[in-house]
Amino acid sequence: MLVIHYDSTFDGFLSVVFEIYRQHLDVGDIVPVRPYGAAQSVPTDLFLQPFRVESDEESARRLRRAILNLAGEDVFAVLDAAFRSEEPGVEMKIFAYLRKLFAGDVPAYARNPTSEEMLPLFCIARSVRREQGFMLGAVRFCKAPDGMYIAAVEPKYNVVDLLAPHFRSRFPNGRWAIVDMVRRYGICYENSRTQLVSVADPAAIAGIERADSVARMWKSYYDSMAIKERLNPELLRRCLPVRYWKHLPERQVDASSLVIGGRNSEKRGDNGLGGANLPSAVAQGRSLALPHNGM
Amino acid sequence: MDLREKLNILGDAAKYDVSCSSSGSSRCAPKGGFGSGCDAGICHTWAADGRCISLLKVLFSNACKYDCAYCVNRRSNDIPRATFTPKELIDLTMEFYRRNYIEGLFLSSAVVGSPDNTMELLVRVAKELRIVHHFGGYIHLKAIPGASARLLFEAGLYADRSSVNIEIPSDSALQYLAPEKNYESIYRPMNYLAERKIGYDSDHARHSPKFLPAGQSTQMIVGASGETDLQILRLSAGFYQQQQMKRVYFSGYVPINADKRLPAISSKPPLLREHRLYQADWLMRFYNFRHDEILDESNPNLDVDLDPKAMWALRHPEFFPVDLQTADYESILRVPGIGVKSARLIVSGRRFSRIRLETLKKMGVVLKRAKYFIYHPDTPASLRRLYPEMVRPFLVAKKRPEQLGLFDNFVPALPGALSR
């Protein structure tokens, strides 16, 4: 039995499945090796033999075509969305589905959304899409001194590159960037072109967030919109989970008031980059950027 | 007065308007400008009271000449008054929009001078945003009762949605609480806009301008006067059918003014009632319920303990249990605990395999409620009839256990000793 490691991209995963079929591999688990976070160190399994599969565009394309032919675009979109959840074990769930799909034993298997393998993927994909929709509203741009609008986000799932079409059609003449602070990459739109960029220094972006006077105006407007007689912290947390508050200017606590205290004000302290550093910090972030995919 | 202060005053004055949606318009970004509509609508944030904020909701001015009892901006209230200039408001909208704080502008106003005068100011802001600044974001304009047809028409050309608030669910109560208003003056702009919209919708020419692509909405205050839920639902059903309203909003009355004609200032806003009304509203809009199915003359009010769907189900035991394998979509939709998404999933999935209880659970169906109303092979034969009086206790939410106070039942040994 093998534990297969791959580079955590969807193409990489498709290559893994392709290789499994080509080499008749006996798979115990499929584990991504992520370039960020705690997952960087590859966990070793006592009983499974490690095996690395490199991402290969050609094999990914062949497998994608096979899935599209057998199951169609909708199913492929569900698999893609489920994969973006980055949940541990989601690779094996997708693989289980694909295995049954390619085996062809069950008639019309591809069209059944309630099959044992599809339903969990369907539900995962649903929550990924929900977050994608949520992020359309929760992105907060701030104006960098060079006129670019930059937003920092920390979504639970890997949805940032899915936001590009919406913002491209909304701000077709602007220059903007949305950066995923956890996964350390972003989308950058300039001169009517969208690019995926990797970000070397996320802290530089956090500095710009503070220096926007419009953000303060927005916060005071936001505060005045709440009806005191109807305060409902539980509902607020359900609609706007606390994990998103970090990058929303309206949910920041001013240093002077101590209503929520602790977490947010700490964050303020360590991001306190001076205004003078900002242009260079942004430039640095962008010059280190590696465009790796025209979109 | 600086802009921030103005914004706070005029935002604060607009917050009792509950309309928040930004849906129904899929405008593209105009050439040379920015901003677009998202058909599904986008919520941008939620205020501390849990209501969503998707539009910059402000009044143009809060210096009102009317004196409506329920309104915070009435003439006789002693509150700070402010008025925007069009430029301030436009700049603010664009700056906020650029930062993705908002989906667009919700502009209302207190009546300054004459209704026509006020409406003209609102239309001017919208027109300038659209034509001078090429702004493609969402604009919701209030139609001021009494404004002339020309201005209403112009508002329809620039705005995505328009609304006139009916305020109080009966004409007599409205005239009692707001002496300067009556149903006639409110219905006239509503009907005018609805008629024009129908005219534009039937015109499919490629270059004909859009007229209120997101339709109309209205709002009524619940709990300020003595209407029953049946009256409220009948009124809103009428709006959906006749005026082709997209939404009818309910706003639980928050006592802001001390007034003999209104509930005491210490009373709590009727939040649960408002919630139940919204649930009933959802049943009418997405679940194919008619308003007279939900309530009738013998039961004129919604059940506080039960949601309206469960209430209907318990009143119609002959309809249940529903067999998920064979029942049509509309009947499945009537099962408490099964929503639109689950019902669709069931209908598309049952062609391939049987729908079992564990499948339902994985779909996210609330089995706790649904299990009493569906038929499945595992149900014992004796339980294949619905006995409402037996099921009801299981559906009513249990009260949360409360921490007992140490001295709640404390009786002092010497009566009156403590107070002395």
Boltz contact constraints between the chains, C-beta under 6 A:
constraints:
  - contact:
      token1: [A, 112]
      token2: [B, 352]
      max_distance: 6.0
  - contact:
      token1: [A, 113]
      token2: [B, 348]
      max_distance: 6.0
  - contact:
      token1: [A, 113]
      token2: [B, 349]
      max_distance: 6.0
  - contact:
      token1: [A, 114]
      token2: [B, 349]
      max_distance: 6.0
  - contact:
      token1: [A, 114]
      token2: [B, 359]
      max_distance: 6.0
  - contact:
      token1: [A, 119]
      token2: [B, 362]
      max_distance: 6.0
  - contact:
      token1: [A, 136]
      token2: [B, 42]
      max_distance: 6.0
  - contact:
      token1: [A, 137]
      token2: [B, 42]
      max_distance: 6.0
  - contact:
      token1: [A, 137]
      token2: [B, 43]
      max_distance: 6.0
  - contact:
      token1: [A, 137]
      token2: [B, 44]
      max_distance: 6.0
  - contact:
      token1: [A, 139]
      token2: [B, 100]
      max_distance: 6.0
  - contact:
      token1: [A, 141]
      token2: [B, 99]
      max_distance: 6.0
  - contact:
      token1: [A, 141]
      token2: [B, 100]
      max_distance: 6.0
  - contact:
      token1: [A, 169]
      token2: [B, 36]
      max_distance: 6.0
  - contact:
      token1: [A, 170]
      token2: [B, 36]
      max_distance: 6.0
  - contact:
      token1: [A, 171]
      token2: [B, 34]
      max_distance: 6.0
  - contact:
      token1: [A, 172]
      token2: [B, 29]
      max_distance: 6.0
  - contact:
      token1: [A, 214]
      token2: [B, 95]
      max_distance: 6.0
  - contact:
      token1: [A, 217]
      token2: [B, 4]
      max_distance: 6.0
  - contact:
      token1: [A, 218]
      token2: [B, 101]
      max_distance: 6.0
  - contact:
      token1: [A, 220]
      token2: [B, 4]
      max_distance: 6.0
  - contact:
      token1: [A, 220]
      token2: [B, 8]
      max_distance: 6.0
  - contact:
      token1: [A, 221]
      token2: [B, 7]
      max_distance: 6.0
  - contact:
      token1: [A, 221]
      token2: [B, 11]
      max_distance: 6.0
  - contact:
      token1: [A, 224]
      token2: [B, 8]
      max_distance: 6.0
  - contact:
      token1: [A, 224]
      token2: [B, 11]
      max_distance: 6.0
  - contact:
      token1: [A, 224]
      token2: [B, 12]
      max_distance: 6.0
  - contact:
      token1: [A, 225]
      token2: [B, 11]
      max_distance: 6.0
  - contact:
      token1: [A, 225]
      token2: [B, 15]
      max_distance: 6.0
  - contact:
      token1: [A, 225]
      token2: [B, 47]
      max_distance: 6.0
  - contact:
      token1: [A, 226]
      token2: [B, 47]
      max_distance: 6.0
  - contact:
      token1: [A, 226]
      token2: [B, 48]
      max_distance: 6.0
  - contact:
      token1: [A, 226]
      token2: [B, 49]
      max_distance: 6.0
  - contact:
      token1: [A, 227]
      token2: [B, 15]
      max_distance: 6.0
  - contact:
      token1: [A, 227]
      token2: [B, 49]
      max_distance: 6.0
  - contact:
      token1: [A, 229]
      token2: [B, 254]
      max_distance: 6.0
  - contact:
      token1: [A, 229]
      token2: [B, 269]
      max_distance: 6.0
  - contact:
      token1: [A, 230]
      token2: [B, 49]
      max_distance: 6.0
  - contact:
      token1: [A, 231]
      token2: [B, 48]
      max_distance: 6.0
  - contact:
      token1: [A, 231]
      token2: [B, 49]
      max_distance: 6.0
  - contact:
      token1: [A, 232]
      token2: [B, 49]
      max_distance: 6.0
  - contact:
      token1: [A, 232]
      token2: [B, 50]
      max_distance: 6.0
  - contact:
      token1: [A, 235]
      token2: [B, 50]
      max_distance: 6.0
  - contact:
      token1: [A, 236]
      token2: [B, 46]
      max_distance: 6.0
  - contact:
      token1: [A, 236]
      token2: [B, 48]
      max_distance: 6.0
  - contact:
      token1: [A, 236]
      token2: [B, 50]
      max_distance: 6.0
  - contact:
      token1: [A, 239]
      token2: [B, 46]
      max_distance: 6.0
  - contact:
      token1: [A, 240]
      token2: [B, 46]
      max_distance: 6.0
  - contact:
      token1: [A, 250]
      token2: [B, 45]
      max_distance: 6.0
